[in-house]
Amino acid sequence: MNRQSYYPEVLTLRLIEEKCNNCGMCVKVCPHEVFEMIDKKLHIVGRDFCMECGACKRNCPQGAIIMDVGDGCGCAAGIIQGAIKGTAPTCGGPDGGTCCN
């Protein structure tokens, strides 16, 4: 898979190993293959490929994944919407503000 690296070493993604039961749900839902099961244990193998969409965090039954959801994905969505509409990037929130300041 040819993966897009986002902003190296600035993501908030963390795994709390003590809470993780190695169910692999995050591996299944991650669109960028950030996680991998190695010897039946979960590992973050592509941290810089994470776009902080929050799928892993929302689907973790143990609450073992920590991140500030939406920073990466929300900004990307704002940029795409701006490009489609021919406007500045916007999150589309009630205040109409930009998300990528």
Phi and psi restraints in degrees (range 20) as a CNS / XPLOR table:
assign (resid 1 and name C) (resid 2 and name N)
       (resid 2 and name CA) (resid 2 and name C) 1.0 -86.5 20.0 2
assign (resid 2 and name N) (resid 2 and name CA)
       (resid 2 and name C) (resid 3 and name N) 1.0 107.8 20.0 2
assign (resid 2 and name C) (resid 3 and name N)
       (resid 3 and name CA) (resid 3 and name C) 1.0 -104.7 20.0 2
assign (resid 3 and name N) (resid 3 and name CA)
       (resid 3 and name C) (resid 4 and name N) 1.0 144.8 20.0 2
assign (resid 3 and name C) (resid 4 and name N)
       (resid 4 and name CA) (resid 4 and name C) 1.0 -87.6 20.0 2
assign (resid 4 and name N) (resid 4 and name CA)
       (resid 4 and name C) (resid 5 and name N) 1.0 122.2 20.0 2
assign (resid 4 and name C) (resid 5 and name N)
       (resid 5 and name CA) (resid 5 and name C) 1.0 -84.4 20.0 2
assign (resid 5 and name N) (resid 5 and name CA)
       (resid 5 and name C) (resid 6 and name N) 1.0 133.7 20.0 2
assign (resid 5 and name C) (resid 6 and name N)
       (resid 6 and name CA) (resid 6 and name C) 1.0 -91.6 20.0 2
assign (resid 6 and name N) (resid 6 and name CA)
       (resid 6 and name C) (resid 7 and name N) 1.0 -116.0 20.0 2
assign (resid 6 and name C) (resid 7 and name N)
       (resid 7 and name CA) (resid 7 and name C) 1.0 -106.0 20.0 2
assign (resid 7 and name N) (resid 7 and name CA)
       (resid 7 and name C) (resid 8 and name N) 1.0 101.3 20.0 2
assign (resid 7 and name C) (resid 8 and name N)
       (resid 8 and name CA) (resid 8 and name C) 1.0 -56.3 20.0 2
assign (resid 8 and name N) (resid 8 and name CA)
       (resid 8 and name C) (resid 9 and name N) 1.0 135.9 20.0 2
assign (resid 8 and name C) (resid 9 and name N)
       (resid 9 and name CA) (resid 9 and name C) 1.0 61.7 20.0 2
assign (resid 9 and name N) (resid 9 and name CA)
       (resid 9 and name C) (resid 10 and name N) 1.0 22.9 20.0 2
assign (resid 9 and name C) (resid 10 and name N)
       (resid 10 and name CA) (resid 10 and name C) 1.0 -118.6 20.0 2
assign (resid 10 and name N) (resid 10 and name CA)
       (resid 10 and name C) (resid 11 and name N) 1.0 -2.9 20.0 2
assign (resid 10 and name C) (resid 11 and name N)
       (resid 11 and name CA) (resid 11 and name C) 1.0 -74.9 20.0 2
assign (resid 11 and name N) (resid 11 and name CA)
       (resid 11 and name C) (resid 12 and name N) 1.0 156.2 20.0 2
assign (resid 11 and name C) (resid 12 and name N)
       (resid 12 and name CA) (resid 12 and name C) 1.0 -95.1 20.0 2
assign (resid 12 and name N) (resid 12 and name CA)
       (resid 12 and name C) (resid 13 and name N) 1.0 -0.1 20.0 2
assign (resid 12 and name C) (resid 13 and name N)
       (resid 13 and name CA) (resid 13 and name C) 1.0 -60.0 20.0 2
assign (resid 13 and name N) (resid 13 and name CA)
       (resid 13 and name C) (resid 14 and name N) 1.0 127.4 20.0 2
assign (resid 13 and name C) (resid 14 and name N)
       (resid 14 and name CA) (resid 14 and name C) 1.0 -144.1 20.0 2
assign (resid 14 and name N) (resid 14 and name CA)
       (resid 14 and name C) (resid 15 and name N) 1.0 148.7 20.0 2
assign (resid 14 and name C) (resid 15 and name N)
       (resid 15 and name CA) (resid 15 and name C) 1.0 -114.0 20.0 2
assign (resid 15 and name N) (resid 15 and name CA)
       (resid 15 and name C) (resid 16 and name N) 1.0 125.9 20.0 2
assign (resid 15 and name C) (resid 16 and name N)
       (resid 16 and name CA) (resid 16 and name C) 1.0 -93.0 20.0 2
assign (resid 16 and name N) (resid 16 and name CA)
       (resid 16 and name C) (resid 17 and name N) 1.0 97.4 20.0 2
assign (resid 16 and name C) (resid 17 and name N)
       (resid 17 and name CA) (resid 17 and name C) 1.0 -59.5 20.0 2
assign (resid 17 and name N) (resid 17 and name CA)
       (resid 17 and name C) (resid 18 and name N) 1.0 -33.5 20.0 2
assign (resid 17 and name C) (resid 18 and name N)
       (resid 18 and name CA) (resid 18 and name C) 1.0 -65.1 20.0 2
assign (resid 18 and name N) (resid 18 and name CA)
       (resid 18 and name C) (resid 19 and name N) 1.0 -28.4 20.0 2
assign (resid 18 and name C) (resid 19 and name N)
       (resid 19 and name CA) (resid 19 and name C) 1.0 -88.8 20.0 2
assign (resid 19 and name N) (resid 19 and name CA)
       (resid 19 and name C) (resid 20 and name N) 1.0 -25.7 20.0 2
assign (resid 19 and name C) (resid 20 and name N)
       (resid 20 and name CA) (resid 20 and name C) 1.0 -68.6 20.0 2
assign (resid 20 and name N) (resid 20 and name CA)
       (resid 20 and name C) (resid 21 and name N) 1.0 131.1 20.0 2
assign (resid 20 and name C) (resid 21 and name N)
       (resid 21 and name CA) (resid 21 and name C) 1.0 -103.9 20.0 2
assign (resid 21 and name N) (resid 21 and name CA)
       (resid 21 and name C) (resid 22 and name N) 1.0 10.7 20.0 2
assign (resid 21 and name C) (resid 22 and name N)
       (resid 22 and name CA) (resid 22 and name C) 1.0 58.3 20.0 2
assign (resid 22 and name N) (resid 22 and name CA)
       (resid 22 and name C) (resid 23 and name N) 1.0 38.5 20.0 2
assign (resid 22 and name C) (resid 23 and name N)
       (resid 23 and name CA) (resid 23 and name C) 1.0 -73.1 20.0 2
assign (resid 23 and name N) (resid 23 and name CA)
       (resid 23 and name C) (resid 24 and name N) 1.0 -24.5 20.0 2
assign (resid 23 and name C) (resid 24 and name N)
       (resid 24 and name CA) (resid 24 and name C) 1.0 83.5 20.0 2
assign (resid 24 and name N) (resid 24 and name CA)
       (resid 24 and name C) (resid 25 and name N) 1.0 7.4 20.0 2
assign (resid 24 and name C) (resid 25 and name N)
       (resid 25 and name CA) (resid 25 and name C) 1.0 -60.3 20.0 2
assign (resid 25 and name N) (resid 25 and name CA)
       (resid 25 and name C) (resid 26 and name N) 1.0 -39.5 20.0 2
assign (resid 25 and name C) (resid 26 and name N)
       (resid 26 and name CA) (resid 26 and name C) 1.0 -64.1 20.0 2
assign (resid 26 and name N) (resid 26 and name CA)
       (resid 26 and name C) (resid 27 and name N) 1.0 -34.1 20.0 2
assign (resid 26 and name C) (resid 27 and name N)
       (resid 27 and name CA) (resid 27 and name C) 1.0 -62.7 20.0 2
assign (resid 27 and name N) (resid 27 and name CA)
       (resid 27 and name C) (resid 28 and name N) 1.0 -40.4 20.0 2
assign (resid 27 and name C) (resid 28 and name N)
       (resid 28 and name CA) (resid 28 and name C) 1.0 -69.3 20.0 2
assign (resid 28 and name N) (resid 28 and name CA)
       (resid 28 and name C) (resid 29 and name N) 1.0 -37.8 20.0 2
assign (resid 28 and name C) (resid 29 and name N)
       (resid 29 and name CA) (resid 29 and name C) 1.0 -95.4 20.0 2
assign (resid 29 and name N) (resid 29 and name CA)
       (resid 29 and name C) (resid 30 and name N) 1.0 -14.0 20.0 2
assign (resid 29 and name C) (resid 30 and name N)
       (resid 30 and name CA) (resid 30 and name C) 1.0 -72.2 20.0 2
assign (resid 30 and name N) (resid 30 and name CA)
       (resid 30 and name C) (resid 31 and name N) 1.0 122.1 20.0 2
assign (resid 30 and name C) (resid 31 and name N)
       (resid 31 and name CA) (resid 31 and name C) 1.0 -76.9 20.0 2
assign (resid 31 and name N) (resid 31 and name CA)
       (resid 31 and name C) (resid 32 and name N) 1.0 -7.4 20.0 2
assign (resid 31 and name C) (resid 32 and name N)
       (resid 32 and name CA) (resid 32 and name C) 1.0 -123.4 20.0 2
assign (resid 32 and name N) (resid 32 and name CA)
       (resid 32 and name C) (resid 33 and name N) 1.0 17.3 20.0 2
assign (resid 32 and name C) (resid 33 and name N)
       (resid 33 and name CA) (resid 33 and name C) 1.0 51.2 20.0 2
assign (resid 33 and name N) (resid 33 and name CA)
       (resid 33 and name C) (resid 34 and name N) 1.0 47.8 20.0 2
assign (resid 33 and name C) (resid 34 and name N)
       (resid 34 and name CA) (resid 34 and name C) 1.0 -75.7 20.0 2
assign (resid 34 and name N) (resid 34 and name CA)
       (resid 34 and name C) (resid 35 and name N) 1.0 -29.5 20.0 2
assign (resid 34 and name C) (resid 35 and name N)
       (resid 35 and name CA) (resid 35 and name C) 1.0 -109.0 20.0 2
assign (resid 35 and name N) (resid 35 and name CA)
       (resid 35 and name C) (resid 36 and name N) 1.0 154.2 20.0 2
assign (resid 35 and name C) (resid 36 and name N)
       (resid 36 and name CA) (resid 36 and name C) 1.0 -150.9 20.0 2
assign (resid 36 and name N) (resid 36 and name CA)
       (resid 36 and name C) (resid 37 and name N) 1.0 142.8 20.0 2
assign (resid 36 and name C) (resid 37 and name N)
       (resid 37 and name CA) (resid 37 and name C) 1.0 -89.9 20.0 2
assign (resid 37 and name N) (resid 37 and name CA)
       (resid 37 and name C) (resid 38 and name N) 1.0 121.6 20.0 2
assign (resid 37 and name C) (resid 38 and name N)
       (resid 38 and name CA) (resid 38 and name C) 1.0 -124.7 20.0 2
assign (resid 38 and name N) (resid 38 and name CA)
       (resid 38 and name C) (resid 39 and name N) 1.0 118.5 20.0 2
assign (resid 38 and name C) (resid 39 and name N)
       (resid 39 and name CA) (resid 39 and name C) 1.0 53.0 20.0 2
assign (resid 39 and name N) (resid 39 and name CA)
       (resid 39 and name C) (resid 40 and name N) 1.0 45.3 20.0 2
assign (resid 39 and name C) (resid 40 and name N)
       (resid 40 and name CA) (resid 40 and name C) 1.0 63.7 20.0 2
assign (resid 40 and name N) (resid 40 and name CA)
       (resid 40 and name C) (resid 41 and name N) 1.0 21.9 20.0 2
assign (resid 40 and name C) (resid 41 and name N)
       (resid 41 and name CA) (resid 41 and name C) 1.0 -129.6 20.0 2
assign (resid 41 and name N) (resid 41 and name CA)
       (resid 41 and name C) (resid 42 and name N) 1.0 137.1 20.0 2
assign (resid 41 and name C) (resid 42 and name N)
       (resid 42 and name CA) (resid 42 and name C) 1.0 -75.4 20.0 2
assign (resid 42 and name N) (resid 42 and name CA)
       (resid 42 and name C) (resid 43 and name N) 1.0 138.4 20.0 2
assign (resid 42 and name C) (resid 43 and name N)
       (resid 43 and name CA) (resid 43 and name C) 1.0 -137.0 20.0 2
assign (resid 43 and name N) (resid 43 and name CA)
       (resid 43 and name C) (resid 44 and name N) 1.0 146.5 20.0 2
assign (resid 43 and name C) (resid 44 and name N)
       (resid 44 and name CA) (resid 44 and name C) 1.0 -88.0 20.0 2
assign (resid 44 and name N) (resid 44 and name CA)
       (resid 44 and name C) (resid 45 and name N) 1.0 114.5 20.0 2
assign (resid 44 and name C) (resid 45 and name N)
       (resid 45 and name CA) (resid 45 and name C) 1.0 -112.1 20.0 2
assign (resid 45 and name N) (resid 45 and name CA)
       (resid 45 and name C) (resid 46 and name N) 1.0 -10.6 20.0 2
assign (resid 45 and name C) (resid 46 and name N)
       (resid 46 and name CA) (resid 46 and name C) 1.0 -141.3 20.0 2
assign (resid 46 and name N) (resid 46 and name CA)
       (resid 46 and name C) (resid 47 and name N) 1.0 52.0 20.0 2
assign (resid 46 and name C) (resid 47 and name N)
       (resid 47 and name CA) (resid 47 and name C) 1.0 -53.0 20.0 2
assign (resid 47 and name N) (resid 47 and name CA)
       (resid 47 and name C) (resid 48 and name N) 1.0 -40.8 20.0 2
assign (resid 47 and name C) (resid 48 and name N)
       (resid 48 and name CA) (resid 48 and name C) 1.0 -73.6 20.0 2
assign (resid 48 and name N) (resid 48 and name CA)
       (resid 48 and name C) (resid 49 and name N) 1.0 -5.6 20.0 2
assign (resid 48 and name C) (resid 49 and name N)
       (resid 49 and name CA) (resid 49 and name C) 1.0 -95.2 20.0 2
assign (resid 49 and name N) (resid 49 and name CA)
       (resid 49 and name C) (resid 50 and name N) 1.0 -5.5 20.0 2
assign (resid 49 and name C) (resid 50 and name N)
       (resid 50 and name CA) (resid 50 and name C) 1.0 -70.0 20.0 2
assign (resid 50 and name N) (resid 50 and name CA)
       (resid 50 and name C) (resid 51 and name N) 1.0 134.6 20.0 2
assign (resid 50 and name C) (resid 51 and name N)
       (resid 51 and name CA) (resid 51 and name C) 1.0 -107.9 20.0 2
assign (resid 51 and name N) (resid 51 and name CA)
       (resid 51 and name C) (resid 52 and name N) 1.0 12.0 20.0 2
assign (resid 51 and name C) (resid 52 and name N)
       (resid 52 and name CA) (resid 52 and name C) 1.0 54.8 20.0 2
assign (resid 52 and name N) (resid 52 and name CA)
       (resid 52 and name C) (resid 53 and name N) 1.0 43.0 20.0 2
assign (resid 52 and name C) (resid 53 and name N)
       (resid 53 and name CA) (resid 53 and name C) 1.0 -73.9 20.0 2
assign (resid 53 and name N) (resid 53 and name CA)
       (resid 53 and name C) (resid 54 and name N) 1.0 -24.7 20.0 2
assign (resid 53 and name C) (resid 54 and name N)
       (resid 54 and name CA) (resid 54 and name C) 1.0 91.0 20.0 2
assign (resid 54 and name N) (resid 54 and name CA)
       (resid 54 and name C) (resid 55 and name N) 1.0 1.7 20.0 2
assign (resid 54 and name C) (resid 55 and name N)
       (resid 55 and name CA) (resid 55 and name C) 1.0 -59.5 20.0 2
assign (resid 55 and name N) (resid 55 and name CA)
       (resid 55 and name C) (resid 56 and name N) 1.0 -42.0 20.0 2
assign (resid 55 and name C) (resid 56 and name N)
       (resid 56 and name CA) (resid 56 and name C) 1.0 -65.0 20.0 2
assign (resid 56 and name N) (resid 56 and name CA)
       (resid 56 and name C) (resid 57 and name N) 1.0 -45.6 20.0 2
assign (resid 56 and name C) (resid 57 and name N)
       (resid 57 and name CA) (resid 57 and name C) 1.0 -63.6 20.0 2
assign (resid 57 and name N) (resid 57 and name CA)
       (resid 57 and name C) (resid 58 and name N) 1.0 -45.2 20.0 2
assign (resid 57 and name C) (resid 58 and name N)
       (resid 58 and name CA) (resid 58 and name C) 1.0 -65.5 20.0 2
assign (resid 58 and name N) (resid 58 and name CA)
       (resid 58 and name C) (resid 59 and name N) 1.0 -28.0 20.0 2
assign (resid 58 and name C) (resid 59 and name N)
       (resid 59 and name CA) (resid 59 and name C) 1.0 -101.4 20.0 2
assign (resid 59 and name N) (resid 59 and name CA)
       (resid 59 and name C) (resid 60 and name N) 1.0 2.3 20.0 2
assign (resid 59 and name C) (resid 60 and name N)
       (resid 60 and name CA) (resid 60 and name C) 1.0 -81.2 20.0 2
assign (resid 60 and name N) (resid 60 and name CA)
       (resid 60 and name C) (resid 61 and name N) 1.0 113.3 20.0 2
assign (resid 60 and name C) (resid 61 and name N)
       (resid 61 and name CA) (resid 61 and name C) 1.0 -69.5 20.0 2
assign (resid 61 and name N) (resid 61 and name CA)
       (resid 61 and name C) (resid 62 and name N) 1.0 -17.2 20.0 2
assign (resid 61 and name C) (resid 62 and name N)
       (resid 62 and name CA) (resid 62 and name C) 1.0 -100.3 20.0 2
assign (resid 62 and name N) (resid 62 and name CA)
       (resid 62 and name C) (resid 63 and name N) 1.0 -6.9 20.0 2
assign (resid 62 and name C) (resid 63 and name N)
       (resid 63 and name CA) (resid 63 and name C) 1.0 66.6 20.0 2
assign (resid 63 and name N) (resid 63 and name CA)
       (resid 63 and name C) (resid 64 and name N) 1.0 33.7 20.0 2
assign (resid 63 and name C) (resid 64 and name N)
       (resid 64 and name CA) (resid 64 and name C) 1.0 -90.4 20.0 2
assign (resid 64 and name N) (resid 64 and name CA)
       (resid 64 and name C) (resid 65 and name N) 1.0 -3.1 20.0 2
assign (resid 64 and name C) (resid 65 and name N)
       (resid 65 and name CA) (resid 65 and name C) 1.0 -112.5 20.0 2
assign (resid 65 and name N) (resid 65 and name CA)
       (resid 65 and name C) (resid 66 and name N) 1.0 131.6 20.0 2
assign (resid 65 and name C) (resid 66 and name N)
       (resid 66 and name CA) (resid 66 and name C) 1.0 -120.5 20.0 2
assign (resid 66 and name N) (resid 66 and name CA)
       (resid 66 and name C) (resid 67 and name N) 1.0 133.9 20.0 2
assign (resid 66 and name C) (resid 67 and name N)
       (resid 67 and name CA) (resid 67 and name C) 1.0 -168.8 20.0 2
assign (resid 67 and name N) (resid 67 and name CA)
       (resid 67 and name C) (resid 68 and name N) 1.0 156.5 20.0 2
assign (resid 67 and name C) (resid 68 and name N)
       (resid 68 and name CA) (resid 68 and name C) 1.0 -85.6 20.0 2
assign (resid 68 and name N) (resid 68 and name CA)
       (resid 68 and name C) (resid 69 and name N) 1.0 93.0 20.0 2
assign (resid 68 and name C) (resid 69 and name N)
       (resid 69 and name CA) (resid 69 and name C) 1.0 -61.8 20.0 2
assign (resid 69 and name N) (resid 69 and name CA)
       (resid 69 and name C) (resid 70 and name N) 1.0 135.6 20.0 2
assign (resid 69 and name C) (resid 70 and name N)
       (resid 70 and name CA) (resid 70 and name C) 1.0 100.9 20.0 2
assign (resid 70 and name N) (resid 70 and name CA)
       (resid 70 and name C) (resid 71 and name N) 1.0 -16.8 20.0 2
assign (resid 70 and name C) (resid 71 and name N)
       (resid 71 and name CA) (resid 71 and name C) 1.0 -58.0 20.0 2
assign (resid 71 and name N) (resid 71 and name CA)
       (resid 71 and name C) (resid 72 and name N) 1.0 -49.8 20.0 2
assign (resid 71 and name C) (resid 72 and name N)
       (resid 72 and name CA) (resid 72 and name C) 1.0 -76.7 20.0 2
assign (resid 72 and name N) (resid 72 and name CA)
       (resid 72 and name C) (resid 73 and name N) 1.0 -52.9 20.0 2
assign (resid 72 and name C) (resid 73 and name N)
       (resid 73 and name CA) (resid 73 and name C) 1.0 -67.4 20.0 2
assign (resid 73 and name N) (resid 73 and name CA)
       (resid 73 and name C) (resid 74 and name N) 1.0 -41.1 20.0 2
assign (resid 73 and name C) (resid 74 and name N)
       (resid 74 and name CA) (resid 74 and name C) 1.0 -62.0 20.0 2
assign (resid 74 and name N) (resid 74 and name CA)
       (resid 74 and name C) (resid 75 and name N) 1.0 -40.2 20.0 2
assign (resid 74 and name C) (resid 75 and name N)
       (resid 75 and name CA) (resid 75 and name C) 1.0 -67.3 20.0 2
assign (resid 75 and name N) (resid 75 and name CA)
       (resid 75 and name C) (resid 76 and name N) 1.0 -43.1 20.0 2
assign (resid 75 and name C) (resid 76 and name N)
       (resid 76 and name CA) (resid 76 and name C) 1.0 -61.2 20.0 2
assign (resid 76 and name N) (resid 76 and name CA)
       (resid 76 and name C) (resid 77 and name N) 1.0 -42.8 20.0 2
assign (resid 76 and name C) (resid 77 and name N)
       (resid 77 and name CA) (resid 77 and name C) 1.0 -63.3 20.0 2
assign (resid 77 and name N) (resid 77 and name CA)
       (resid 77 and name C) (resid 78 and name N) 1.0 -39.0 20.0 2
assign (resid 77 and name C) (resid 78 and name N)
       (resid 78 and name CA) (resid 78 and name C) 1.0 -64.1 20.0 2
assign (resid 78 and name N) (resid 78 and name CA)
       (resid 78 and name C) (resid 79 and name N) 1.0 -40.5 20.0 2
assign (resid 78 and name C) (resid 79 and name N)
       (resid 79 and name CA) (resid 79 and name C) 1.0 -65.4 20.0 2
assign (resid 79 and name N) (resid 79 and name CA)
       (resid 79 and name C) (resid 80 and name N) 1.0 -44.0 20.0 2
assign (resid 79 and name C) (resid 80 and name N)
       (resid 80 and name CA) (resid 80 and name C) 1.0 -62.9 20.0 2
assign (resid 80 and name N) (resid 80 and name CA)
       (resid 80 and name C) (resid 81 and name N) 1.0 -46.0 20.0 2
assign (resid 80 and name C) (resid 81 and name N)
       (resid 81 and name CA) (resid 81 and name C) 1.0 -61.4 20.0 2
assign (resid 81 and name N) (resid 81 and name CA)
       (resid 81 and name C) (resid 82 and name N) 1.0 -40.5 20.0 2
assign (resid 81 and name C) (resid 82 and name N)
       (resid 82 and name CA) (resid 82 and name C) 1.0 -62.6 20.0 2
assign (resid 82 and name N) (resid 82 and name CA)
       (resid 82 and name C) (resid 83 and name N) 1.0 -40.9 20.0 2
assign (resid 82 and name C) (resid 83 and name N)
       (resid 83 and name CA) (resid 83 and name C) 1.0 -65.6 20.0 2
assign (resid 83 and name N) (resid 83 and name CA)
       (resid 83 and name C) (resid 84 and name N) 1.0 -41.2 20.0 2
assign (resid 83 and name C) (resid 84 and name N)
       (resid 84 and name CA) (resid 84 and name C) 1.0 -65.8 20.0 2
assign (resid 84 and name N) (resid 84 and name CA)
       (resid 84 and name C) (resid 85 and name N) 1.0 -43.2 20.0 2
assign (resid 84 and name C) (resid 85 and name N)
       (resid 85 and name CA) (resid 85 and name C) 1.0 -86.4 20.0 2
assign (resid 85 and name N) (resid 85 and name CA)
       (resid 85 and name C) (resid 86 and name N) 1.0 -11.6 20.0 2
assign (resid 85 and name C) (resid 86 and name N)
       (resid 86 and name CA) (resid 86 and name C) 1.0 73.5 20.0 2
assign (resid 86 and name N) (resid 86 and name CA)
       (resid 86 and name C) (resid 87 and name N) 1.0 30.6 20.0 2
assign (resid 86 and name C) (resid 87 and name N)
       (resid 87 and name CA) (resid 87 and name C) 1.0 -123.2 20.0 2
assign (resid 87 and name N) (resid 87 and name CA)
       (resid 87 and name C) (resid 88 and name N) 1.0 178.6 20.0 2
assign (resid 87 and name C) (resid 88 and name N)
       (resid 88 and name CA) (resid 88 and name C) 1.0 -67.0 20.0 2
assign (resid 88 and name N) (resid 88 and name CA)
       (resid 88 and name C) (resid 89 and name N) 1.0 154.5 20.0 2
assign (resid 88 and name C) (resid 89 and name N)
       (resid 89 and name CA) (resid 89 and name C) 1.0 -56.8 20.0 2
assign (resid 89 and name N) (resid 89 and name CA)
       (resid 89 and name C) (resid 90 and name N) 1.0 134.8 20.0 2
assign (resid 89 and name C) (resid 90 and name N)
       (resid 90 and name CA) (resid 90 and name C) 1.0 -142.8 20.0 2
assign (resid 90 and name N) (resid 90 and name CA)
       (resid 90 and name C) (resid 91 and name N) 1.0 144.0 20.0 2
assign (resid 90 and name C) (resid 91 and name N)
       (resid 91 and name CA) (resid 91 and name C) 1.0 -79.1 20.0 2
assign (resid 91 and name N) (resid 91 and name CA)
       (resid 91 and name C) (resid 92 and name N) 1.0 -13.1 20.0 2
assign (resid 91 and name C) (resid 92 and name N)
       (resid 92 and name CA) (resid 92 and name C) 1.0 76.3 20.0 2
assign (resid 92 and name N) (resid 92 and name CA)
       (resid 92 and name C) (resid 93 and name N) 1.0 14.6 20.0 2
assign (resid 92 and name C) (resid 93 and name N)
       (resid 93 and name CA) (resid 93 and name C) 1.0 -73.9 20.0 2
assign (resid 93 and name N) (resid 93 and name CA)
       (resid 93 and name C) (resid 94 and name N) 1.0 175.7 20.0 2
assign (resid 93 and name C) (resid 94 and name N)
       (resid 94 and name CA) (resid 94 and name C) 1.0 -62.6 20.0 2
assign (resid 94 and name N) (resid 94 and name CA)
       (resid 94 and name C) (resid 95 and name N) 1.0 -27.3 20.0 2
assign (resid 94 and name C) (resid 95 and name N)
       (resid 95 and name CA) (resid 95 and name C) 1.0 -87.0 20.0 2
assign (resid 95 and name N) (resid 95 and name CA)
       (resid 95 and name C) (resid 96 and name N) 1.0 -10.0 20.0 2
assign (resid 95 and name C) (resid 96 and name N)
       (resid 96 and name CA) (resid 96 and name C) 1.0 70.1 20.0 2
assign (resid 96 and name N) (resid 96 and name CA)
       (resid 96 and name C) (resid 97 and name N) 1.0 11.1 20.0 2
assign (resid 96 and name C) (resid 97 and name N)
       (resid 97 and name CA) (resid 97 and name C) 1.0 -71.6 20.0 2
assign (resid 97 and name N) (resid 97 and name CA)
       (resid 97 and name C) (resid 98 and name N) 1.0 164.5 20.0 2
assign (resid 97 and name C) (resid 98 and name N)
       (resid 98 and name CA) (resid 98 and name C) 1.0 -82.0 20.0 2
assign (resid 98 and name N) (resid 98 and name CA)
       (resid 98 and name C) (resid 99 and name N) 1.0 157.7 20.0 2
assign (resid 98 and name C) (resid 99 and name N)
       (resid 99 and name CA) (resid 99 and name C) 1.0 -109.7 20.0 2
assign (resid 99 and name N) (resid 99 and name CA)
       (resid 99 and name C) (resid 100 and name N) 1.0 -4.3 20.0 2
assign (resid 99 and name C) (resid 100 and name N)
       (resid 100 and name CA) (resid 100 and name C) 1.0 -121.5 20.0 2
assign (resid 100 and name N) (resid 100 and name CA)
       (resid 100 and name C) (resid 101 and name N) 1.0 43.6 20.0 2
